[in-house]
Amino acid sequence: MKEWQLNFSTSKPWPSSGHAIIIEGLNRGTAETMAEEKELFWELVASLEKKLFNFLHKALDFSEDSSDLYQEVVIRAWRYFPAFDRQRSFSTWIFAIAHNEIKKYFNRRKKDRAVIPMALLAVEPAAPAADPVVDLIYGTAQQLPLRQREIFFLFYYNKFSIDEIAAICGLRQGNVKFILNRGREAVRQALEVTHEK
């Protein structure tokens, strides 16, 4: 945290009226506050940058659009940052914004009728995991329907709790658990089928 210091050794003369002193203080405080808010915002975003981008990249099936969507999420977060409740988790808040932007992205694509089959979108493989089993699981999970895939990666890759995922997705905890279990089961069945071949 920065320490506030009063500096009385200014070369500017003191304004003659009390109103002018208040206005000058408000203007200076506003600029300082805005600079601090900006600095805080970018520090918080930087701490989540990779995690957030990977979440969007996976949700969009490794589409090149993920960079654009990442920028949209950051811009929207910056726009609404003054209204952000500092008692809440910033990561949950910005991932909720990302969740909403993902929904908007797919809704726009439906309207454009330019839906490409998932098999064609997943041409670029996932980044290799340290463990080949984990890599296989993530690759299989990439084929899940959007909602299951999103919750699966929020839980396993991004390490959010059920409570946090519920807040991000605007769902009840029971719904998140149900969708996560369906996703797990689909991944398990897909891996069994792959293993049998």
matplotlib code that plots the C-alpha trace (Angstrom):
import matplotlib.pyplot as plt

x = [0.0, 1.1, 1.6, -0.1, 2.0, 1.1, 3.5, 3.3, 6.3, 4.5, 5.4, 1.7, 0.1, -2.9, -6.2, -8.1, -11.4, -12.2, -14.3, -11.3, -9.3, -12.0, -12.3, -8.5, -8.3, -11.2, -9.6, -6.2, -7.8, -9.8, -6.7, -4.8, -7.7, -8.1, -4.3, -4.5, -7.6, -5.9, -2.8, -4.8, -6.9, -3.9, -2.2, -5.3, -5.6, -1.9, -2.2, -5.0, -3.9, -2.7, -5.5, -8.2, -6.8, -6.5, -10.1, -11.4, -9.1, -10.4, -14.1, -13.7, -12.2, -8.8, -10.2, -8.2, -11.1, -10.0, -7.5, -10.3, -12.6, -9.9, -9.6, -13.4, -13.5, -10.7, -12.3, -15.7, -14.0, -12.3, -15.5, -17.3, -14.4, -15.6, -18.7, -16.8, -17.5, -14.1, -15.5, -15.9, -13.2, -11.8, -11.1, -14.7, -16.0, -13.8, -14.5, -18.2, -17.7, -15.7, -18.6, -21.1, -18.8, -18.5, -22.3, -22.6, -19.9, -21.8, -25.1, -23.6, -22.2, -25.7, -27.2, -24.6, -25.3, -21.6, -21.3, -18.4, -18.4, -16.4, -14.2, -12.9, -12.4, -10.2, -7.5, -4.9, -4.1, -4.1, -0.8, 0.9, 0.3, 3.1, 1.2, 0.1, -3.0, -4.0, -3.4, -5.7, -8.4, -8.3, -8.3, -11.4, -13.1, -12.6, -15.3, -17.9, -20.9, -20.1, -21.7, -20.1, -16.8, -16.8, -17.6, -15.2, -12.3, -13.3, -13.2, -10.2, -8.0, -8.7, -9.2, -12.4, -14.6, -18.2, -19.3, -17.1, -18.3, -21.9, -21.1, -19.3, -22.0, -25.0, -26.1, -27.1, -24.5, -26.6, -26.8, -23.0, -22.5, -25.0, -23.3, -19.8, -20.9, -22.4, -19.2, -17.0, -19.2, -19.0, -15.2, -15.0, -17.2, -15.3, -12.0, -13.3, -14.4, -11.0, -9.2, -11.2, -10.2]
y = [0.0, 3.5, 5.9, 9.3, 12.3, 15.9, 18.2, 21.8, 23.0, 23.8, 26.7, 27.5, 30.1, 28.9, 29.6, 32.5, 30.8, 27.6, 26.4, 26.5, 24.5, 21.8, 21.7, 21.5, 18.7, 16.8, 17.1, 16.0, 13.1, 12.0, 11.8, 10.0, 7.7, 6.9, 6.2, 3.8, 2.1, 1.6, 0.2, -2.1, -3.3, -4.2, -6.0, -8.1, -8.9, -9.7, -12.2, -14.1, -13.4, -16.9, -18.6, -16.4, -16.7, -20.5, -20.7, -18.7, -20.6, -23.9, -22.7, -21.6, -24.9, -23.3, -20.8, -17.8, -15.7, -16.4, -13.4, -11.1, -12.4, -12.1, -8.4, -7.9, -9.5, -7.2, -4.1, -5.0, -5.7, -2.3, -0.5, -2.0, -2.1, 1.0, -1.0, -4.1, -5.0, -5.3, -7.8, -10.3, -12.4, -10.6, -13.9, -15.1, -11.7, -11.6, -15.2, -14.4, -11.7, -14.2, -16.7, -14.1, -13.1, -16.8, -17.1, -13.9, -15.3, -18.5, -16.7, -14.4, -17.5, -19.1, -16.0, -15.9, -19.6, -20.1, -22.9, -25.1, -28.7, -29.2, -31.7, -29.1, -26.5, -28.8, -29.1, -27.4, -29.9, -28.8, -27.8, -30.9, -31.6, -32.7, -36.0, -37.8, -39.1, -35.6, -34.5, -37.4, -36.4, -32.7, -33.6, -35.8, -33.1, -30.7, -32.7, -32.1, -29.8, -26.1, -25.9, -29.2, -28.3, -24.9, -26.2, -29.1, -26.8, -24.3, -27.0, -29.2, -26.8, -23.4, -25.0, -23.0, -24.4, -25.4, -22.2, -20.1, -21.8, -21.3, -17.5, -17.4, -19.2, -17.8, -21.3, -23.0, -25.2, -28.3, -27.5, -27.1, -30.5, -32.1, -30.7, -31.5, -35.1, -35.4, -34.1, -36.5, -39.4, -38.4, -38.2, -41.5, -43.2, -41.7, -42.8, -46.4, -46.5, -45.2, -47.7, -50.6, -49.7]
z = [0.0, -0.7, 2.2, 1.9, 2.5, 2.8, 0.9, 2.2, 0.1, -3.0, -5.2, -6.0, -3.8, -1.7, -3.3, -1.6, -1.1, 0.8, -2.2, -4.5, -2.0, -1.9, -5.7, -6.2, -3.6, -5.3, -8.7, -7.5, -5.4, -8.4, -10.6, -7.9, -7.2, -10.9, -11.2, -8.2, -9.5, -12.9, -11.2, -9.0, -12.0, -14.1, -11.2, -10.6, -14.3, -14.6, -11.8, -13.7, -17.3, -18.3, -16.4, -18.0, -21.5, -21.3, -20.0, -23.0, -25.4, -24.3, -24.2, -27.8, -28.9, -29.4, -31.9, -33.0, -31.7, -28.1, -28.3, -29.4, -26.7, -24.1, -25.0, -24.8, -21.4, -20.1, -21.6, -20.1, -16.7, -16.9, -17.7, -14.7, -12.3, -10.4, -9.5, -8.5, -4.9, -3.2, -0.7, -3.6, -5.3, -8.3, -10.1, -9.6, -10.9, -14.0, -14.9, -14.6, -17.2, -19.3, -19.0, -20.2, -23.1, -24.1, -24.2, -26.3, -28.7, -29.3, -29.6, -32.3, -34.1, -34.1, -35.6, -38.3, -39.1, -39.5, -37.0, -37.7, -36.4, -33.2, -34.9, -37.4, -34.6, -32.5, -35.2, -33.0, -30.1, -26.5, -25.1, -23.8, -20.1, -17.8, -17.4, -20.6, -18.8, -17.9, -21.5, -22.7, -20.2, -21.2, -24.9, -24.3, -22.2, -25.1, -27.0, -24.3, -24.9, -24.1, -20.7, -19.5, -21.0, -19.4, -15.9, -16.3, -17.1, -14.4, -11.9, -13.0, -14.9, -13.3, -9.8, -8.9, -6.2, -6.8, -5.0, -7.2, -10.4, -9.4, -9.0, -12.3, -14.3, -12.4, -11.4, -8.2, -6.6, -7.2, -10.9, -11.1, -9.4, -11.8, -14.9, -13.6, -12.9, -16.4, -17.9, -15.8, -16.8, -20.5, -20.3, -18.5, -21.1, -24.0, -22.4, -22.0, -25.6, -26.7, -24.5, -25.9, -29.4]

ax = plt.figure().add_subplot(projection="3d")
ax.plot(x, y, z, "-o")
ax.set_aspect("equal")
plt.show()
